């Protein structure tokens, strides 16, 4: 994946999460509950995701706005003048299949993901659909304001966006 906007992702410690966790706050097994501020959208694309989940927007509208939004992915490698192509963080989704992890805001990144891939790289949402060939996409994995698209859905969306 090539890009030219590297950022070092330095975030305060977040709760551990992965793409296959239930996206609801839980208090079982010592997990911490999310507070109300963590459930409020930080930006327009998060508001779109919430509105879509609440049935206020059609899924096509949600997906087109995601494609138009600025997202970012994490990588183990820093993007430099010499290193323009990096491998994004891939996770296992709810169905145990591989997904590209992308995020809408740095605060949505769980500490375990930062530990695995400490560099953040911005990209247009449309690029995420073009890069996720043969894999799904998890937006804000492990967080209630997010969603997971399987590889077949991503392929269908890519076809629609290319037409």
ABEGO torsion letter per residue (X at the ends): XBBABBBBBBBBBBBBBBAABBABBBABGGBBBBBAAAABBABAAAAAAAAAAAGABBAAAAAAAAAABBBBBBBABBBBAABABBBBBBBBBAAGBBBBBBBABAAABBAAAAAABABBBBBBAAAAAAABBGBBBBBGBGBABBBBBBAAAAAAAAAAAAX
